[in-house]
Amino acid sequence: MSCPDCFRGGAAKGEPKGTLTPLYGINTYVAAPPSESTSKSTILFLTDAFGLKLLNNKLLADDYALRTGHRVLVPDIIPGHGVEPAVIVHMDNVMAPVKWWDLLGQLSRIWAGINAASHFIPFMLKAAPDKPAIFKSELEYARKLKADIPPGGKLGVCGFCWGGYGSTNLCVEPAVEGGSERLIDAQFCAHPSALKGPEQVVAAVTTYKVPYSLAHAELDFNWSTAKMDAAEAELKEKYGATGNGDNGYNYEFVTYKGCVHGFAARARPGTVDEKGADDAKEQAIRWFSKWL
């Protein structure tokens, strides 16, 4: 999964409006839609590596619920509840430029690296998004949620960084083991991590024809432009799919110029990532408003 930008970024400010409640055996942040909403649909929100420890994720879920009119559920599903946000400061210190002759600066950088590693190495060992046990827990949660959605309602899923692996791969799963009905009715992800290659995105689009939207960071080390271009080329050449409903396939890949991995969830104020994050949020809201 990991690159430095997986554990860097900015911290949002605000007051979360949702509530924490146990759902399907997992503590879940529930962002309710406006009281006048009549939607029966739900969005499953799979966070970045920081989980519910990072305020950004709760505030973004609140925005999705407010703007789409759908309930948004953010399960505390990461083993250990996610990486401590303090790692962001450590990683900033590691990546900060230091003159080669600045001994104290170099020592400070080394110490920051040790502190950061003490958090993210154990995290990767037990909670990498592509571990089978991790995906199993996401799948079980999503299937229980789908079973509880009332008639006429749909299930969407969004994923950021760590969560983008799960949101993408849930698209190839049936609603029940051995069934033929799809589990997911619409998907959005931003800068997904740990995807082995374009074939996983192609499968997400084609297996059940799930409407699939992806916000791509131009400077992403994980999901690169080359991988995205390869996925789009295969969809067009093998499936005759341009993304606009041809042969039943609906998808969009949007590249955010100058943005780095993590921008949609952890943008720093005053940077190109902040504008990208706002635009990616609009992308997701439009997608879910259209398909759920």
Backbone as CSV, one residue per row, in Angstrom:
resi,resn,N_x,N_y,N_z,CA_x,CA_y,CA_z,C_x,C_y,C_z
1,MET,0.841,-1.189,0.000,0.000,0.000,0.000,0.863,1.221,0.000
2,SER,1.860,1.261,0.877,2.161,2.517,1.472,3.177,3.343,0.723
3,CYS,2.934,4.665,0.781,3.880,5.667,0.311,3.825,6.783,1.344
4,PRO,4.794,7.702,1.366,4.766,8.754,2.386,3.447,9.520,2.428
5,ASP,2.841,9.757,1.268,1.615,10.551,1.236,0.425,9.833,1.857
6,CYS,0.538,8.510,2.085,-0.533,7.795,2.789,-0.691,8.300,4.218
7,PHE,0.362,8.885,4.756,0.367,9.291,6.163,0.661,10.778,6.325
8,ARG,0.381,11.556,5.277,0.589,12.995,5.330,-0.706,13.710,4.968
9,GLY,-0.690,15.032,5.130,-1.848,15.814,4.725,-2.209,16.863,5.740
10,GLY,-3.407,17.406,5.599,-3.889,18.452,6.484,-5.028,17.957,7.351
11,ALA,-5.207,18.631,8.479,-6.280,18.289,9.412,-7.401,19.313,9.284
12,ALA,-8.616,18.839,9.108,-9.772,19.723,8.964,-10.224,20.232,10.331
13,LYS,-11.000,21.306,10.300,-11.579,21.858,11.518,-13.091,21.890,11.372
14,GLY,-13.764,21.634,12.471,-15.215,21.644,12.437,-15.782,20.789,13.546
15,GLU,-17.084,20.736,13.611,-17.783,19.968,14.639,-18.591,18.865,13.968
16,PRO,-18.250,17.602,14.224,-19.018,16.518,13.600,-20.455,16.502,14.091
17,LYS,-21.360,16.178,13.191,-22.788,16.210,13.520,-23.381,14.814,13.696
18,GLY,-22.604,13.782,13.363,-23.117,12.427,13.445,-23.027,11.839,14.840
19,THR,-23.405,10.572,14.936,-23.378,9.865,16.212,-22.661,8.535,16.044
20,LEU,-22.108,8.030,17.133,-21.477,6.713,17.143,-22.448,5.696,17.720
21,THR,-22.639,4.603,17.008,-23.541,3.563,17.483,-23.072,2.211,16.969
22,PRO,-23.261,1.131,17.730,-22.887,-0.201,17.232,-23.844,-0.658,16.130
23,LEU,-23.291,-1.057,14.998,-24.078,-1.625,13.903,-23.370,-2.862,13.380
24,TYR,-24.082,-3.972,13.349,-23.526,-5.229,12.837,-22.231,-5.597,13.567
25,GLY,-22.207,-5.285,14.867,-21.067,-5.652,15.700,-19.881,-4.715,15.614
26,ILE,-20.008,-3.601,14.894,-18.891,-2.668,14.729,-19.360,-1.257,15.066
27,ASN,-18.602,-0.551,15.890,-18.913,0.835,16.199,-18.919,1.639,14.900
28,THR,-19.969,2.396,14.673,-20.162,3.054,13.382,-20.558,4.508,13.578
29,TYR,-19.903,5.382,12.832,-20.295,6.791,12.806,-21.445,6.930,11.815
30,VAL,-22.564,7.435,12.294,-23.765,7.573,11.470,-23.989,9.046,11.165
31,ALA,-23.873,9.400,9.897,-24.174,10.755,9.439,-25.563,10.730,8.815
32,ALA,-26.500,11.370,9.480,-27.890,11.328,9.029,-28.150,12.410,7.985
33,PRO,-29.023,12.123,7.030,-29.392,13.139,6.042,-30.312,14.176,6.672
34,PRO,-30.594,15.271,5.968,-31.550,16.256,6.493,-32.891,15.616,6.806
35,SER,-33.580,16.165,7.777,-34.824,15.554,8.259,-35.879,15.434,7.167
36,GLU,-35.822,16.326,6.168,-36.830,16.269,5.108,-36.526,15.216,4.044
37,SER,-35.360,14.570,4.141,-34.985,13.568,3.144,-35.890,12.344,3.238
38,THR,-36.264,11.825,2.074,-37.078,10.608,2.019,-36.287,9.433,1.447
39,SER,-34.983,9.594,1.307,-34.159,8.551,0.696,-34.148,7.279,1.533
40,LYS,-34.196,6.148,0.844,-34.062,4.850,1.493,-32.665,4.258,1.287
41,SER,-31.802,5.007,0.630,-30.468,4.510,0.283,-29.442,4.876,1.345
42,THR,-28.341,4.132,1.332,-27.256,4.334,2.292,-25.923,4.303,1.558
43,ILE,-24.987,5.135,2.018,-23.612,5.123,1.516,-22.706,4.553,2.598
44,LEU,-21.982,3.511,2.265,-20.969,2.935,3.151,-19.657,3.662,2.878
45,PHE,-19.087,4.284,3.882,-17.905,5.138,3.762,-16.712,4.401,4.373
46,LEU,-15.758,4.005,3.524,-14.540,3.340,3.985,-13.415,4.369,3.989
47,THR,-12.852,4.614,5.144,-11.937,5.738,5.348,-10.530,5.451,4.843
48,ASP,-9.696,6.473,4.983,-8.257,6.305,4.797,-7.682,5.582,6.008
49,ALA,-6.366,5.492,6.081,-5.710,4.708,7.133,-5.930,5.267,8.534
50,PHE,-6.367,6.522,8.631,-6.543,7.143,9.945,-7.894,6.821,10.576
51,GLY,-8.812,6.292,9.801,-10.092,5.884,10.348,-10.852,7.027,10.998
52,LEU,-11.616,6.690,12.026,-12.407,7.694,12.730,-11.572,8.535,13.681
53,LYS,-10.288,8.221,13.804,-9.416,9.052,14.633,-9.173,10.420,14.000
54,LEU,-9.325,10.502,12.688,-9.098,11.759,11.983,-10.442,12.438,11.736
55,LEU,-10.576,13.653,12.249,-11.828,14.399,12.142,-12.282,14.563,10.694
56,ASN,-11.327,14.700,9.786,-11.663,14.898,8.369,-12.700,13.904,7.876
57,ASN,-12.555,12.646,8.271,-13.437,11.598,7.756,-14.879,11.779,8.232
58,LYS,-15.055,12.188,9.479,-16.408,12.432,9.983,-17.042,13.631,9.284
59,LEU,-16.262,14.691,9.114,-16.806,15.893,8.483,-17.179,15.638,7.027
60,LEU,-16.366,14.838,6.339,-16.674,14.521,4.945,-17.940,13.669,4.854
61,ALA,-18.088,12.720,5.762,-19.310,11.906,5.798,-20.534,12.783,6.057
62,ASP,-20.397,13.743,6.958,-21.498,14.675,7.219,-21.890,15.432,5.953
63,ASP,-20.891,15.891,5.208,-21.162,16.624,3.966,-21.884,15.747,2.949
64,TYR,-21.438,14.508,2.823,-22.084,13.588,1.879,-23.557,13.396,2.245
65,ALA,-23.830,13.196,3.532,-25.214,12.990,3.970,-26.061,14.232,3.699
66,LEU,-25.503,15.394,4.006,-26.231,16.645,3.805,-26.529,16.891,2.333
67,ARG,-25.540,16.676,1.483,-25.646,17.056,0.077,-26.368,16.005,-0.778
68,THR,-26.261,14.739,-0.416,-26.921,13.696,-1.216,-28.312,13.353,-0.698
69,GLY,-28.552,13.604,0.587,-29.812,13.197,1.185,-29.855,11.742,1.586
70,HIS,-28.706,11.056,1.531,-28.638,9.644,1.913,-27.939,9.498,3.265
71,ARG,-28.321,8.483,4.001,-27.599,8.146,5.227,-26.195,7.669,4.873
72,VAL,-25.204,8.064,5.680,-23.818,7.650,5.464,-23.320,6.940,6.719
73,LEU,-22.771,5.744,6.537,-22.243,4.946,7.647,-20.738,4.800,7.497
74,VAL,-20.018,5.108,8.579,-18.554,5.004,8.586,-18.154,4.012,9.674
75,PRO,-17.987,2.742,9.343,-17.643,1.756,10.372,-16.201,1.896,10.842
76,ASP,-16.013,1.721,12.128,-14.665,1.727,12.719,-14.081,0.331,12.512
77,ILE,-13.764,0.032,11.266,-13.498,-1.341,10.844,-12.014,-1.679,10.785
78,ILE,-11.150,-0.667,10.897,-9.708,-0.898,10.802,-9.194,-1.507,12.106
79,PRO,-8.462,-2.604,12.062,-7.878,-3.156,13.288,-7.020,-2.107,13.996
80,GLY,-7.240,-1.950,15.290,-6.510,-0.921,16.027,-7.088,0.460,15.845
81,HIS,-8.188,0.563,15.112,-8.936,1.818,14.931,-8.223,2.852,14.068
82,GLY,-7.177,2.466,13.358,-6.513,3.400,12.456,-5.234,3.982,13.021
83,VAL,-4.500,4.647,12.148,-3.229,5.272,12.516,-3.496,6.547,13.310
84,GLU,-2.644,6.817,14.297,-2.771,8.049,15.068,-2.479,9.257,14.180
85,PRO,-3.326,10.294,14.219,-3.085,11.488,13.403,-1.754,12.175,13.685
86,ALA,-1.152,11.915,14.842,0.158,12.501,15.151,1.210,12.103,14.126
87,VAL,0.982,10.996,13.432,1.927,10.550,12.406,2.066,11.592,11.299
88,ILE,1.022,12.360,11.055,1.084,13.387,10.011,2.211,14.369,10.301
89,VAL,2.320,14.794,11.552,3.383,15.734,11.933,4.745,15.079,11.777
90,HIS,4.867,13.831,12.214,6.148,13.122,12.079,6.554,13.009,10.612
91,MET,5.603,12.657,9.750,5.932,12.502,8.336,6.288,13.838,7.693
92,ASP,5.641,14.906,8.130,6.017,16.230,7.623,7.460,16.553,7.980
93,ASN,7.862,16.195,9.193,9.243,16.441,9.617,10.225,15.574,8.837
94,VAL,9.827,14.353,8.541,10.694,13.467,7.753,10.905,14.027,6.354
95,MET,9.848,14.546,5.760,9.905,14.990,4.371,10.378,16.430,4.209
96,ALA,10.511,17.163,5.302,10.942,18.563,5.212,12.389,18.644,4.726
97,PRO,12.709,19.612,3.858,14.088,19.753,3.374,15.032,20.170,4.495
98,VAL,16.179,19.508,4.562,17.202,19.810,5.574,18.560,19.853,4.881
99,LYS,19.339,20.880,5.170,20.688,20.984,4.604,21.541,19.809,5.082
100,TRP,22.408,19.322,4.221,23.203,18.150,4.586,24.090,18.410,5.783
101,TRP,24.497,19.679,5.973,25.411,20.004,7.073,24.677,20.361,8.376
102,ASP,23.334,20.374,8.345,22.543,20.717,9.533,22.375,19.471,10.401
103,LEU,23.313,19.264,11.322,23.326,18.046,12.132,22.059,17.911,12.973
104,LEU,21.656,18.994,13.644,20.457,18.924,14.477,19.213,18.653,13.621
105,GLY,19.181,19.273,12.440,18.060,19.035,11.536,17.999,17.590,11.077
106,GLN,19.157,17.016,10.769,19.203,15.620,10.337,18.801,14.681,11.469
107,LEU,19.262,14.987,12.689,18.888,14.161,13.841,17.385,14.247,14.113
108,SER,16.843,15.464,13.959,15.406,15.647,14.154,14.618,14.843,13.125
109,ARG,15.110,14.836,11.897,14.442,14.071,10.847,14.485,12.577,11.152
110,ILE,15.632,12.091,11.606,15.765,10.671,11.943,14.804,10.298,13.072
111,TRP,14.738,11.153,14.088,13.858,10.885,15.223,12.386,10.873,14.778
112,ALA,12.033,11.808,13.906,10.666,11.835,13.383,10.371,10.568,12.592
113,GLY,11.361,10.095,11.827,11.184,8.867,11.060,10.971,7.663,11.953
114,ILE,11.714,7.605,13.055,11.549,6.501,14.004,10.148,6.533,14.609
115,ASN,9.702,7.737,14.994,8.365,7.870,15.573,7.278,7.476,14.577
116,ALA,7.430,7.930,13.336,6.437,7.593,12.316,6.413,6.089,12.060
117,ALA,7.600,5.496,11.946,7.688,4.060,11.670,7.077,3.228,12.790
118,SER,7.181,3.731,14.021,6.623,2.987,15.152,5.104,2.888,15.070
119,HIS,4.505,3.771,14.281,3.056,3.718,14.067,2.696,2.948,12.801
120,PHE,3.330,3.328,11.663,2.815,2.779,10.412,3.319,1.378,10.091
121,ILE,4.469,0.967,10.650,4.910,-0.407,10.390,3.971,-1.418,11.056
122,PRO,3.647,-1.257,12.363,2.664,-2.181,12.955,1.311,-2.123,12.245
123,PHE,0.933,-0.924,11.816,-0.343,-0.798,11.103,-0.348,-1.631,9.833
124,MET,0.711,-1.528,9.051,0.761,-2.260,7.790,0.812,-3.767,8.015
125,LEU,1.443,-4.184,9.104,1.541,-5.617,9.382,0.184,-6.225,9.730
126,LYS,-0.668,-5.455,10.394,-1.947,-6.028,10.831,-3.160,-5.488,10.073
127,ALA,-2.994,-4.374,9.352,-4.185,-3.738,8.791,-4.027,-3.270,7.354
128,ALA,-3.094,-3.850,6.606,-2.988,-3.502,5.184,-4.322,-3.804,4.505
129,PRO,-4.795,-2.931,3.623,-6.149,-3.098,3.076,-6.364,-4.353,2.252
130,ASP,-5.275,-4.914,1.711,-5.429,-6.107,0.873,-5.300,-7.411,1.645
131,LYS,-5.238,-7.341,2.970,-5.245,-8.570,3.758,-6.627,-9.225,3.659
132,PRO,-6.687,-10.530,3.400,-7.989,-11.192,3.240,-8.936,-10.983,4.415
133,ALA,-8.411,-10.981,5.637,-9.278,-10.817,6.803,-9.910,-9.431,6.842
134,ILE,-9.172,-8.438,6.358,-9.708,-7.077,6.324,-10.876,-7.010,5.346
135,PHE,-10.651,-7.516,4.144,-11.720,-7.449,3.146,-12.919,-8.291,3.574
136,LYS,-12.673,-9.409,4.229,-13.780,-10.244,4.704,-14.683,-9.464,5.654
137,SER,-14.079,-8.689,6.553,-14.883,-7.917,7.503,-15.683,-6.830,6.787
138,GLU,-15.096,-6.218,5.751,-15.823,-5.214,4.974,-16.987,-5.849,4.217
139,LEU,-16.735,-7.019,3.647,-17.768,-7.715,2.886,-18.921,-8.134,3.789
140,GLU,-18.610,-8.672,4.954,-19.653,-9.097,5.879,-20.507,-7.907,6.317
141,TYR,-19.856,-6.808,6.617,-20.582,-5.605,7.039,-21.490,-5.122,5.912
142,ALA,-20.939,-5.051,4.699,-21.710,-4.552,3.560,-22.913,-5.449,3.260
143,ARG,-22.737,-6.752,3.368,-23.860,-7.664,3.089,-24.960,-7.538,4.140
144,LYS,-24.589,-7.386,5.389,-25.598,-7.191,6.431,-26.334,-5.871,6.217
145,LEU,-25.585,-4.862,5.831,-26.192,-3.560,5.555,-27.149,-3.639,4.371
146,LYS,-26.714,-4.289,3.315,-27.562,-4.425,2.119,-28.868,-5.137,2.457
147,ALA,-28.783,-6.164,3.287,-29.975,-6.933,3.647,-30.982,-6.096,4.427
148,ASP,-30.510,-5.057,5.097,-31.392,-4.213,5.905,-31.945,-3.005,5.154
149,ILE,-31.478,-2.774,3.947,-31.969,-1.622,3.192,-33.399,-1.893,2.728
150,PRO,-34.309,-0.963,2.955,-35.716,-1.206,2.608,-35.935,-1.261,1.102
151,PRO,-37.034,-1.837,0.667,-37.345,-1.894,-0.765,-37.285,-0.501,-1.395
152,GLY,-36.668,-0.439,-2.558,-36.510,0.843,-3.241,-35.230,1.563,-2.897
153,GLY,-34.542,1.108,-1.854,-33.278,1.718,-1.469,-32.103,1.033,-2.144
154,LYS,-30.987,1.728,-2.194,-29.777,1.195,-2.814,-28.589,1.378,-1.875
155,LEU,-27.515,0.639,-2.181,-26.295,0.723,-1.379,-25.159,1.277,-2.227
156,GLY,-24.631,2.412,-1.809,-23.431,2.965,-2.414,-22.248,2.757,-1.498
157,VAL,-21.050,2.851,-2.052,-19.846,2.738,-1.237,-18.830,3.748,-1.742
158,CYS,-18.124,4.369,-0.808,-17.014,5.239,-1.177,-15.792,4.830,-0.369
159,GLY,-14.619,5.026,-0.957,-13.379,4.646,-0.290,-12.271,5.634,-0.602
160,PHE,-11.455,5.891,0.404,-10.354,6.839,0.276,-9.055,6.164,0.689
161,CYS,-8.071,6.172,-0.221,-6.754,5.605,0.098,-6.934,4.157,0.567
162,TRP,-6.736,3.893,1.854,-6.930,2.561,2.436,-8.292,1.992,2.037
163,GLY,-9.332,2.796,2.134,-10.684,2.326,1.858,-10.998,2.130,0.394
164,GLY,-10.165,2.695,-0.502,-10.412,2.544,-1.929,-10.231,1.122,-2.419
165,TYR,-9.373,0.371,-1.734,-9.212,-1.048,-2.088,-10.518,-1.792,-1.830
166,GLY,-11.081,-1.583,-0.646,-12.322,-2.271,-0.308,-13.491,-1.835,-1.156
167,SER,-13.631,-0.525,-1.372,-14.778,-0.051,-2.151,-14.739,-0.589,-3.576
168,THR,-13.546,-0.677,-4.152,-13.411,-1.208,-5.510,-13.747,-2.691,-5.558
169,ASN,-13.217,-3.446,-4.634,-13.403,-4.899,-4.686,-14.776,-5.359,-4.213
170,LEU,-15.479,-4.539,-3.445,-16.857,-4.884,-3.103,-17.753,-4.886,-4.339
171,CYS,-17.340,-4.193,-5.381,-18.148,-4.113,-6.604,-18.237,-5.439,-7.350
172,VAL,-17.352,-6.373,-7.062,-17.382,-7.660,-7.769,-18.096,-8.735,-6.950
173,GLU,-18.690,-8.339,-5.832,-19.319,-9.310,-4.933,-20.836,-9.300,-5.073
174,PRO,-21.459,-10.489,-4.935,-22.922,-10.550,-4.912,-23.457,-10.140,-3.542
175,ALA,-24.731,-9.788,-3.509,-25.348,-9.349,-2.260,-25.362,-10.458,-1.214
176,VAL,-25.492,-11.700,-1.665,-25.401,-12.856,-0.771,-24.469,-13.869,-1.410
177,GLU,-23.814,-14.635,-0.601,-22.884,-15.649,-1.107,-23.598,-16.579,-2.085
178,GLY,-23.041,-16.692,-3.288,-23.619,-17.563,-4.299,-24.788,-16.974,-5.057
179,GLY,-25.156,-15.725,-4.740,-26.301,-15.110,-5.397,-25.933,-14.435,-6.708
180,SER,-26.941,-13.882,-7.364,-26.724,-13.220,-8.658,-26.966,-11.716,-8.599
181,GLU,-27.571,-11.238,-7.507,-27.818,-9.799,-7.363,-26.543,-9.110,-6.879
182,ARG,-26.242,-7.958,-7.439,-25.027,-7.256,-7.030,-25.173,-6.676,-5.628
183,LEU,-24.050,-6.573,-4.960,-24.016,-5.998,-3.617,-24.055,-4.474,-3.667
184,ILE,-23.259,-3.884,-4.538,-23.067,-2.436,-4.590,-23.803,-1.848,-5.795
185,ASP,-24.475,-0.721,-5.570,-25.239,-0.075,-6.641,-24.542,1.151,-7.221
186,ALA,-23.557,1.693,-6.531,-22.759,2.804,-7.055,-21.515,2.934,-6.193
187,GLN,-20.389,3.242,-6.837,-19.111,3.326,-6.132,-18.365,4.605,-6.500
188,PHE,-17.755,5.235,-5.486,-16.813,6.339,-5.693,-15.578,6.068,-4.852
189,CYS,-14.409,6.264,-5.438,-13.185,6.189,-4.640,-12.226,7.284,-5.078
190,ALA,-11.335,7.641,-4.171,-10.300,8.631,-4.458,-8.956,8.048,-4.058
191,HIS,-7.983,8.219,-4.941,-6.609,7.728,-4.738,-6.567,6.390,-3.989
192,PRO,-7.123,5.327,-4.595,-7.155,4.015,-3.927,-5.761,3.430,-3.741
193,SER,-5.589,2.698,-2.651,-4.311,2.054,-2.342,-4.395,0.550,-2.550
194,ALA,-3.249,-0.042,-2.800,-3.053,-1.499,-2.787,-3.692,-2.241,-3.951
195,LEU,-4.311,-1.545,-4.888,-4.822,-2.244,-6.071,-3.638,-2.768,-6.869
196,LYS,-3.696,-4.046,-7.215,-2.548,-4.682,-7.860,-2.327,-4.171,-9.281
197,GLY,-3.400,-3.753,-9.926,-3.272,-3.303,-11.304,-4.615,-2.916,-11.867
198,PRO,-4.655,-2.543,-13.126,-5.903,-2.084,-13.741,-6.996,-3.137,-13.771
199,GLU,-6.617,-4.418,-13.706,-7.634,-5.471,-13.824,-8.665,-5.416,-12.699
200,GLN,-8.278,-4.934,-11.511,-9.250,-4.871,-10.422,-10.301,-3.793,-10.672
201,VAL,-9.897,-2.698,-11.246,-10.861,-1.649,-11.587,-11.749,-2.096,-12.744
202,VAL,-11.165,-2.743,-13.735,-11.955,-3.263,-14.858,-13.012,-4.240,-14.346
203,ALA,-12.624,-5.120,-13.435,-13.577,-6.079,-12.867,-14.679,-5.371,-12.093
204,ALA,-14.318,-4.310,-11.372,-15.314,-3.564,-10.603,-16.379,-2.957,-11.508
205,VAL,-15.962,-2.509,-12.678,-16.892,-1.894,-13.627,-17.739,-2.940,-14.345
206,THR,-17.129,-4.073,-14.692,-17.776,-5.000,-15.628,-18.514,-6.172,-14.988
207,THR,-18.097,-6.626,-13.808,-18.683,-7.851,-13.247,-20.189,-7.722,-13.044
208,TYR,-20.618,-6.662,-12.371,-22.046,-6.415,-12.145,-22.507,-5.091,-12.746
209,LYS,-21.652,-4.506,-13.574,-21.967,-3.212,-14.205,-22.309,-2.152,-13.159
210,VAL,-21.508,-2.120,-12.101,-21.682,-1.114,-11.053,-21.209,0.245,-11.570
211,PRO,-22.008,1.287,-11.466,-21.529,2.627,-11.810,-20.328,2.995,-10.925
212,TYR,-19.203,3.278,-11.564,-17.918,3.372,-10.857,-17.256,4.715,-11.162
213,SER,-16.959,5.475,-10.125,-16.340,6.794,-10.270,-15.037,6.826,-9.479
214,LEU,-13.990,7.366,-10.096,-12.671,7.400,-9.454,-12.061,8.791,-9.588
215,ALA,-11.601,9.344,-8.471,-10.875,10.614,-8.450,-9.388,10.298,-8.325
216,HIS,-8.644,10.642,-9.354,-7.232,10.263,-9.453,-6.325,11.459,-9.198
217,ALA,-5.350,11.274,-8.317,-4.332,12.298,-8.080,-3.224,12.143,-9.117
218,GLU,-2.951,13.202,-9.845,-1.951,13.122,-10.911,-0.602,12.639,-10.392
219,LEU,-0.244,13.007,-9.160,1.072,12.679,-8.615,1.019,11.494,-7.661
220,ASP,0.052,10.617,-7.843,-0.127,9.469,-6.948,0.924,8.394,-7.211
221,PHE,1.538,7.901,-6.123,2.504,6.810,-6.237,1.817,5.447,-6.233
222,ASN,0.588,5.383,-5.718,-0.110,4.105,-5.599,-0.889,3.778,-6.869
223,TRP,-1.962,4.509,-7.088,-2.751,4.312,-8.306,-2.248,5.317,-9.334
224,SER,-1.344,4.887,-10.168,-0.652,5.782,-11.094,-1.504,6.092,-12.320
225,THR,-1.110,7.142,-13.027,-1.792,7.492,-14.272,-1.676,6.363,-15.288
226,ALA,-0.531,5.688,-15.304,-0.343,4.574,-16.245,-1.347,3.458,-15.976
227,LYS,-1.590,3.138,-14.707,-2.563,2.101,-14.372,-3.970,2.530,-14.766
228,MET,-4.283,3.783,-14.494,-5.616,4.263,-14.831,-5.840,4.255,-16.341
229,ASP,-4.843,4.708,-17.076,-4.958,4.706,-18.538,-5.118,3.287,-19.081
230,ALA,-4.407,2.335,-18.458,-4.515,0.940,-18.893,-5.912,0.391,-18.623
231,ALA,-6.485,0.753,-17.473,-7.844,0.306,-17.157,-8.845,0.869,-18.160
232,GLU,-8.714,2.141,-18.466,-9.647,2.763,-19.403,-9.493,2.183,-20.806
233,ALA,-8.254,1.916,-21.197,-8.017,1.333,-22.521,-8.657,-0.045,-22.633
234,GLU,-8.528,-0.860,-21.580,-9.129,-2.198,-21.620,-10.650,-2.120,-21.658
235,LEU,-11.219,-1.206,-20.896,-12.672,-1.059,-20.908,-13.180,-0.679,-22.297
236,LYS,-12.452,0.174,-22.967,-12.876,0.607,-24.301,-12.654,-0.476,-25.349
237,GLU,-11.477,-1.108,-25.292,-11.110,-2.054,-26.345,-11.783,-3.414,-26.184
238,LYS,-11.854,-3.900,-24.948,-12.388,-5.239,-24.718,-13.900,-5.246,-24.524
239,TYR,-14.421,-4.170,-23.909,-15.839,-4.158,-23.565,-16.638,-3.118,-24.352
240,GLY,-15.958,-2.338,-25.172,-16.658,-1.308,-25.932,-17.308,-0.274,-25.046
241,ALA,-16.675,-0.016,-23.892,-17.266,0.865,-22.890,-16.532,2.202,-22.853
242,THR,-17.271,3.272,-23.075,-16.693,4.612,-22.971,-17.057,5.289,-21.662
243,GLY,-17.879,4.611,-20.845,-18.272,5.162,-19.556,-19.639,5.787,-19.542
244,ASN,-20.240,5.962,-20.701,-21.520,6.662,-20.796,-22.705,5.729,-21.010
245,GLY,-22.589,4.519,-20.508,-23.695,3.577,-20.618,-23.596,2.616,-21.776
246,ASP,-22.538,2.717,-22.588,-22.360,1.776,-23.694,-22.312,0.350,-23.153
247,ASN,-23.159,-0.511,-23.696,-23.232,-1.916,-23.265,-23.516,-2.055,-21.770
248,GLY,-24.102,-1.019,-21.181,-24.485,-1.074,-19.776,-23.403,-0.679,-18.794
249,TYR,-22.263,-0.191,-19.278,-21.147,0.167,-18.395,-21.111,1.677,-18.170
250,ASN,-21.114,2.066,-16.903,-21.053,3.475,-16.528,-19.869,3.704,-15.594
251,TYR,-18.967,4.538,-16.013,-17.801,4.843,-15.180,-17.245,6.206,-15.556
252,GLU,-16.438,6.762,-14.645,-15.698,7.990,-14.926,-14.389,7.976,-14.146
253,PHE,-13.323,8.371,-14.811,-12.015,8.539,-14.185,-11.636,10.010,-14.348
254,VAL,-11.497,10.713,-13.240,-11.191,12.144,-13.279,-9.817,12.370,-12.659
255,THR,-8.920,12.988,-13.410,-7.571,13.280,-12.925,-7.510,14.701,-12.385
256,TYR,-6.955,14.842,-11.187,-6.787,16.147,-10.551,-5.329,16.562,-10.657
257,LYS,-5.098,17.519,-11.542,-3.745,17.944,-11.875,-3.036,18.538,-10.655
258,GLY,-1.789,18.123,-10.463,-0.971,18.668,-9.394,-1.280,18.140,-8.013
259,CYS,-2.266,17.253,-7.895,-2.658,16.730,-6.582,-1.877,15.465,-6.246
260,VAL,-1.704,15.241,-4.937,-0.965,14.081,-4.458,-1.920,13.090,-3.811
261,HIS,-1.417,11.884,-3.606,-2.182,10.846,-2.920,-2.670,11.385,-1.573
262,GLY,-3.951,11.170,-1.293,-4.539,11.627,-0.041,-5.282,12.940,-0.141
263,PHE,-5.240,13.599,-1.294,-5.778,14.957,-1.396,-7.264,15.051,-1.069
264,ALA,-8.047,14.051,-1.456,-9.498,14.153,-1.306,-9.950,14.046,0.147
265,ALA,-9.098,13.497,1.007,-9.454,13.335,2.420,-8.625,14.212,3.346
266,ARG,-7.401,14.574,2.928,-6.493,15.268,3.846,-5.787,16.443,3.154
267,ALA,-6.532,17.255,2.462,-5.932,18.382,1.738,-5.414,19.440,2.708
268,ARG,-4.279,20.006,2.374,-3.742,21.117,3.156,-4.379,22.420,2.671
269,PRO,-4.796,23.275,3.611,-5.391,24.561,3.218,-4.425,25.390,2.369
270,GLY,-4.990,26.042,1.364,-4.198,26.941,0.547,-3.360,26.278,-0.516
271,THR,-3.561,24.991,-0.752,-2.785,24.269,-1.759,-3.690,23.844,-2.911
272,VAL,-3.064,23.356,-3.976,-3.841,22.837,-5.101,-4.678,21.639,-4.663
273,ASP,-4.208,20.934,-3.639,-4.972,19.794,-3.124,-6.317,20.226,-2.543
274,GLU,-6.366,21.414,-1.939,-7.619,21.877,-1.346,-8.686,22.074,-2.419
275,LYS,-8.311,22.708,-3.523,-9.257,22.873,-4.638,-9.636,21.508,-5.208
276,GLY,-8.655,20.606,-5.321,-8.941,19.266,-5.807,-9.899,18.521,-4.900
277,ALA,-9.723,18.678,-3.585,-10.606,18.006,-2.632,-12.041,18.492,-2.778
278,ASP,-12.207,19.799,-2.942,-13.556,20.349,-3.127,-14.196,19.788,-4.399
279,ASP,-13.416,19.733,-5.467,-13.951,19.235,-6.736,-14.243,17.735,-6.675
280,ALA,-13.383,16.981,-5.975,-13.620,15.542,-5.834,-14.875,15.273,-5.007
281,LYS,-15.104,16.109,-3.994,-16.331,15.961,-3.209,-17.558,16.191,-4.085
282,GLU,-17.493,17.202,-4.946,-18.605,17.449,-5.862,-18.787,16.274,-6.825
283,GLN,-17.671,15.691,-7.263,-17.732,14.520,-8.145,-18.497,13.385,-7.479
284,ALA,-18.160,13.110,-6.218,-18.822,12.024,-5.487,-20.298,12.318,-5.263
285,ILE,-20.599,13.537,-4.882,-21.991,13.903,-4.603,-22.840,13.790,-5.865
286,ARG,-22.309,14.249,-6.991,-23.042,14.115,-8.256,-23.287,12.648,-8.593
287,TRP,-22.251,11.826,-8.381,-22.353,10.410,-8.742,-23.408,9.694,-7.906
288,PHE,-23.349,9.904,-6.598,-24.315,9.229,-5.731,-25.726,9.794,-5.919
289,SER,-25.823,11.081,-6.184,-27.142,11.674,-6.427,-27.765,11.099,-7.693
290,LYS,-26.939,10.756,-8.652,-27.434,10.207,-9.918,-27.827,8.742,-9.798
291,TRP,-27.039,7.948,-9.056,-27.188,6.494,-9.131,-27.871,5.852,-7.922
292,LEU,-28.033,6.572,-6.825,-28.668,5.949,-5.648,-30.123,6.415,-5.505
